[in-house]
Structures are given as structure tokens and as C-alpha cells.
Amino acid sequence: MSWGFHYRFNFMNTSTRNNYRDHFFEHGHWGIKVRQTLVALICWLTLFTPIVITSATYLAYLTHGRHGHFFWHYTEGFQELNFLVIFLTFALGMIAVFCLAMGYIQFQRSRGLVNKWPLFDITKNHWERQTAEKFMTARFGAEKQRQNLRNYTVKPEQNLAKNQLKDVIANTNMEADN
């Protein structure tokens, strides 16, 4: 049974960014829209129901029954909730410190007060991509031909061994270094 997640490759467009279609956002296809909306609503209800029950019970516990509703009266449950509140508060504090520190670093980098270190070697990455593309072109044909075919059958001798592409790039890197 299909849940409606239909993607069709658009072979008329050679752009690699727009190579799929989603029937949910197209005109018509009401069955898919209704079914996916119902599934999404059921999933959100499944998520929020325990949150509401736990929050209402904890609120009733904290206010001695004046607010909220007791869905259970187990002391172990309230002790566990107290622990979770403390733990999640600590985790939220750590996340806040990390986000503020990263935001400060990015702010300093954008103003040019901190060196902008590269995350990877752009020249090496470009060279590795070219090497991989040369290998794939020799093995499977031109890139445009590979992307525009609806069905492409790979012959058994064309199959790549485990880590073969990685090894080709690494061996070529070693040859270039020598």
C-alpha cells in the first residue's frame, strides 16, 4: 500500500536540483492530500497526547490539585518528572551556552575579527571530484548520457568493488604527491 509519497523523475529537465515531482503540491490528487493530511494529524495527536497528559498531571502535582488534572497518583512518577525537569533544564542550559558561543564566534567572524579557517581544502575537493568523474565516465559513459537515461543496465563487469571509487581517488592522490 502506498502512503502517497510519490516522486517521479523529471527527465526533461537536466537540472539536478529539480529532478522530482510531489503530487501533494500539484493540482488535483485529492486522495493523496486527504490521506497524507489525516496521517499527519494522527501523528501529531500521537505526539501531543502524552505531553498534555504528563503536563496536566505535573501541574496538578505542583498546585496540589488546584490546576491541571491527576491522570495518575504514583509518587515514583512524580519523582521521575522532578528528575526530568532538572535534567532537561540542565540540558537546555548547555544547549543555550553552545548556541550563544557559536553565535558569538560567527558574529566575530562576520566582522572580520577572527580568522576564517577553511573546513576543507577546496582545491583538493575539486580535484577529487574531477578524478571521480573521469573514472565514472570511463566506466559508465558520459555524465549527461547517464543522467538522461530512464533505465541504465550495469553489466556485471562494471560493478564497483567495495571502496573502489575511494581507492581510485586515494591512489591518484598519492601519484600526484610524488
Secondary structure, DSSP 8 states (H G I E B T S, - for coil): ---S--B---SS---SSS---BGGGSS--HHHHHHHHHHHHHHHHHHHHHHHHHHHHHHHHHTTTSSS--S---HHHHHHHHHHHHHHHHHHHHHHHHHHHHHHHHHHHHTTSS----SS-HHHHHHHHHHHHHHHHHHH--HHHHHH-S-----GGG---TTHHHHHHHHHHHHHH-
